[in-house]
Structure formats: structure tokens, C-alpha cells
Amino acid sequence: RLSDRAGGGVRSRSRGPIGPFHRFFAAAVVPTAMSALRDALRDLPDAVFADLLESDDGYVLVVDLPGATAETTEVLVEDGRIDIEGRREKAVPDGFEYVREDRPLFLDAELPLPNDADGAGADAEIDRGVLEISLPKRERDVSKSIPVDDADDEGDA
């Protein structure tokens, strides 16, 4: 879905595969815990470049937002989703006007969290228009032996 937003540019939700990023995930064997996120990233607009990395301890989502800053970017983790809103400034040199404007001013993406990601521990930073969101994995359930007491022994205390 694409919709115009005041001030020019395009607000992007989803529009087709994104080239090499799509091919990487189409060929990779990825655990089902992040398949919904992988699919959502595949549906980002062509103008959005993103990488998803995974380690034993967590995920890192890297999104290129040229011209965006910490003040113009918001990341919210809520209800099993990552919401990214970014706005960039585009300066037009004096004496020039747009003949064609294809670079959107806004990115508004909603992405599902992998099932094993801990959204409460998420962290984000932006450096020169590259947004990096770190999502730790929840600790896996560790098997634990639970002692079983004899019901007759409880009353003898």
C-alpha cells in the first residue's frame, strides 16, 4: 500500500520483493520463529534496503533511512510487532524544482517480532541514516527436575 502524505513524498507500507534481500531470504534456511518477519521484510518497498541478522543470542535488523536522524525516527515494540516510523529531510538547491521525485520522505513499517525475540530488551540507534535495531532472544526454557514429595510426609513437619 502506498499513500501520499502532506509535504510530498510517499508513505510506504508494502510493495513487492526487494531484490538481493529477497533472494537471500528465499534461498536461506531460516527458523520458523522469524518467517513472518522475513516475509514482512520481503514486502518492504523497493526503495527500502534492510538486512536481518541472527545469532544465538538475538537478532539485528538494519534499515537504511538516508537523511533520517534520531529526532526524526521512532521505533516502537508492542504487541509482538516492531513499528518503525522514519522521516527524512530533502533539501532542494536554490533555483531548482523537482521534475521527478521518487525518494519517499516517510517510511512507516510494521513488522512482526520473531516468536523468540524479547521486545522488552530491544535497543535501537541510528548513525548517518542507518538504523540498527537489536532484539535479544528470550531465554529458552531450561529443563529442570522438580522433586515430588510424598503427601504423607507434609503433615509430619
Phi, psi and omega per residue, in radians:
R1 nan 2.339 3.065
L2 -2.191 2.414 3.091
S3 -2.481 2.517 3.126
D4 -1.287 2.637 3.115
R5 -2.274 2.588 -3.127
A6 -0.956 2.477 3.112
G7 1.628 0.142 3.103
G8 1.533 2.953 3.105
G9 1.520 -3.071 -3.070
V10 -2.251 2.420 3.033
R11 -1.718 2.130 -2.969
S12 -1.852 2.341 3.005
R13 -1.971 -1.033 3.095
S14 -2.792 2.557 3.123
R15 -2.964 1.496 2.955
G16 1.249 2.987 -3.124
P17 -1.191 2.791 -3.064
I18 -2.071 0.944 2.964
G19 1.100 -2.219 -3.047
P20 -1.015 -0.595 3.112
F21 -1.072 -0.779 3.117
H22 -1.099 -0.793 -3.122
R23 -1.106 -0.658 3.128
F24 -1.048 -0.870 -3.094
F25 -1.307 -0.489 3.100
A26 -1.171 -0.564 -3.094
A27 -1.592 -0.337 -3.044
A28 -1.413 2.630 2.991
V29 -1.607 1.928 -3.040
V30 -2.081 2.339 3.114
P31 -1.004 2.632 -3.105
T32 -1.093 -0.367 -3.128
A33 -1.040 -0.477 -3.131
M34 -2.040 0.256 -3.113
S35 -1.127 -0.637 3.116
A36 -1.160 -0.702 3.087
L37 -1.139 -0.760 3.107
R38 -1.007 -0.797 -3.141
D39 -1.119 -0.707 3.135
A40 -1.146 -0.692 3.108
L41 -1.144 -0.621 3.112
R42 -1.091 -0.527 -3.094
D43 -1.548 0.025 3.079
L44 -1.124 2.703 -3.134
P45 -1.057 2.747 3.126
D46 -0.990 -0.534 -3.079
A47 -1.332 -0.128 -3.114
V48 -1.825 2.166 3.097
F49 -1.867 2.244 -3.091
A50 -2.518 2.607 3.043
D51 -2.205 2.558 3.045
L52 -2.165 2.161 3.135
L53 -2.053 2.608 3.127
E54 -2.346 2.458 3.004
S55 -2.246 -3.092 3.087
D56 -1.144 -0.456 -3.045
D57 -1.736 -0.281 -3.092
G58 3.069 -2.947 -3.139
Y59 -2.152 2.672 2.982
V60 -2.285 2.172 3.078
L61 -1.866 2.129 -3.130
V62 -2.000 2.138 -3.101
V63 -2.203 2.211 3.073
D64 -1.388 2.131 3.081
L65 -2.283 1.207 -3.082
P66 -0.938 2.312 3.115
G67 1.533 -0.185 3.119
A68 -1.474 2.669 3.115
T69 -2.274 3.069 3.091
A70 -1.066 -0.579 -3.131
E71 -1.283 -0.401 -3.092
T72 -1.910 0.201 -3.112
T73 -2.216 2.359 3.098
E74 -2.262 2.336 3.084
V75 -2.181 2.232 -3.127
L76 -2.257 2.279 3.047
V77 -1.912 2.081 -3.051
E78 -2.770 2.438 3.063
D79 0.890 0.737 3.092
G80 1.287 0.348 -3.114
R81 -2.349 2.707 2.988
I82 -1.922 2.131 3.060
D83 -1.855 2.175 3.124
I84 -2.066 2.147 3.032
E85 -2.146 2.110 3.130
G86 -2.283 2.519 3.096
R87 -2.316 2.407 3.109
R88 -2.130 2.711 3.102
E89 -1.697 2.420 3.049
K90 -2.216 2.055 3.125
A91 -1.585 2.395 3.077
V92 -1.850 2.104 -3.141
P93 -1.018 2.591 3.117
D94 -0.950 2.364 3.098
G95 1.522 -0.031 3.140
F96 -1.985 2.686 3.013
E97 -2.461 2.773 -3.107
Y98 -1.211 2.269 2.956
V99 -1.655 -0.668 3.095
R100 -2.545 2.343 -3.127
E101 -2.241 1.813 -3.092
D102 -1.906 -0.255 -3.122
R103 -1.516 2.001 -3.099
P104 -1.170 2.599 3.072
L105 -1.464 -0.420 -3.012
F106 -2.187 2.516 2.926
L107 -2.195 2.236 3.077
D108 -2.334 1.754 -3.068
A109 -2.120 2.411 3.026
E110 -2.026 2.095 -3.072
L111 -2.176 2.447 3.111
P112 -1.307 2.500 3.032
L113 -1.325 2.507 2.973
P114 -1.033 2.577 -3.074
N115 -1.005 -0.538 -3.086
D116 -1.702 0.164 3.141
A117 -1.485 2.520 3.103
D118 -1.758 1.660 -3.108
G119 -1.085 -0.536 -3.132
A120 -1.156 -0.426 3.138
G121 -1.687 0.175 -3.087
A122 -1.168 2.658 3.139
D123 -2.503 2.540 3.137
A124 -2.449 2.559 3.021
E125 -2.587 2.694 3.118
I126 -2.229 2.350 3.141
D127 -2.374 2.035 3.137
R128 0.885 0.740 3.061
G129 1.458 0.136 3.087
V130 -1.923 1.959 -3.135
L131 -1.563 2.259 3.128
E132 -2.163 2.047 3.141
I133 -1.924 2.118 3.116
S134 -1.777 2.247 -3.132
L135 -2.183 1.876 3.105
P136 -1.221 2.720 3.050
K137 -1.511 2.551 3.035
R138 -1.164 2.607 3.097
E139 -1.156 2.353 3.122
R140 -1.263 2.616 3.068
D141 -1.092 2.200 3.124
V142 -1.710 2.355 3.135
S143 -1.163 2.473 -3.068
K144 -2.463 2.337 3.081
S145 -1.422 2.244 -3.129
I146 -1.894 2.083 -3.140
P147 -1.159 2.510 3.122
V148 -1.948 2.064 -3.139
D149 -1.586 2.635 3.057
D150 -1.374 2.259 -3.111
A151 -1.026 -0.531 -3.136
D152 -1.208 -0.490 -3.104
D153 -1.308 -0.393 -3.077
E154 -1.157 -0.645 -3.100
G155 -1.357 -0.204 -3.077
D156 -1.487 0.024 -3.033
A157 -1.201 nan nan
